[in-house]
Amino acid sequence: MPNFGWTEILLIIVVVLLLFGARKLPDLARAIGRSLSEFKKGRAEGDQPGEKPKDQ
């Protein structure tokens, strides 16, 4: 995993601000958080023992 310094992190933040704008960032962060939450919930449900995977 690459090690990022403060200048790289600052550059990434500036690029994200330019791409999405300051008003869209809270909505973007909220959507990412919800997606991550749903992913974790689905993964936890799939990891439960005793259930067989469905054949498709």
N, C-alpha and C positions, 0 to 999 in steps of 0.2 A: 504494500500500500504506500502510495507516495506521501511524503511529508510536505505539507503546505505551510509556507511561512505567512506572516501577517500581510505582506504585500500581495501575495497571490489571493488570499482570502478577501482582501479589500477590493482587488480587481474583479473578482467574481461577483461580489456584492454590487459593485457599480454597474457591471454588465447586466445583472438581473434587474436592477432598478431601471436601467435604460430600456430594456426589452419589455418589461411588464408595467412599469410605472408604479409610483408609490401607492396609488389607490387600490391597485389590484393585488398587491402583495398579501394583505391579510386574508383575502378570499382564497388566494392560491395556497397559502399556508394551511388554512382551514380544510381545504379540499384534500391536500396531501395527508393531513392528520387523520381525516375520516377514512381515506383509502387505506392507510396503514393500519388503522384500527380494524377495518373489515377484513383485511388480509390476515392479521393475527388471529381474529376470531375464526375465520375459515380454516386456518392452519391448525388451530387448537381442536376444532371439531373433527378434522381429518385424522388427527393423531390419537383419538380416543380408541383404546383397545376394544376388541369384540365386534367391531363393525367390519363387514367385508366391503371392499370397493365394488361399486356398481359397474357391471359390464355394459359397454355401449356398442 
